[in-house]
Amino acid sequence: MNTNEETAVLTLLERQAPQSFEELMTLSGLSASQVLLVVDRLSREGSVVLRKSGPDYFVALESSL
């Protein structure tokens, strides 16, 4: 079961991925801690993956790789 925050992040990633944490915060209206918790939960269940590019991390749907 997805929370409202998870649904918001997944919807954004379905529209365009990858997204940085900053982009996810801006587009979703969630706080930094909310985005971190959501991405952590989704990555643990295998729905999203994190990729490092330079100093930043980007989030993408597992199915988009």
N, C-alpha and C positions, 0 to 999 in steps of 0.2 A: 504494500500500500504506500503510495507516494503522498507526502505532505504537500501543502500549497506551495511551499518554498521549492521543494523538489520538482514539482510540476512546472513552476515558473522557469527554473534553470533548464530543465529538459526541453521545454518549448523553445527557449532561446537557442539552444544548441541544435535543435532540429531545423530551425530557420537558417542558421549560419554558424558553422563551427570550423575551426576552433575559436574559442573566445578566451581572452585573458580574465583573470580574477577581477581586475578593475572594470573591464567591459561588462562582466556579469553583474557586478554591483550596480553600475550605472543603469544598465538596461532593465534590471529586475526591480530596482529600488530596495534591494536587501542590503543589510549591513555587511561589513567585512566578515564578522564572525559567523553570520548566517550563511554566507556563501561558502566559507571554509567548512562549516559543518555539513552542509548539503553535499558539497563536492566530495568530502571524506566518505559520507555514507554511500553515495552513488558509486564511487570508485571501489569501495570494499565489496559492493554487490556486483561489480563488473559492468555497470551501465555506462560509465564514462572512464576515460583515461586522461592522465596528465602527461604533458610533454614539456620539457624545458627547452627554451630557445633564448640563448643569451642569458640575461638576468631574470627573465620572466618565465612563468609557467602558463601554459595554455591548456584548456579543457576541451575535449572533444567526445562525441558519442563513440562508444566502442564499435558500434556497427558502421561508423563512417570510415574506419581504417581499412 
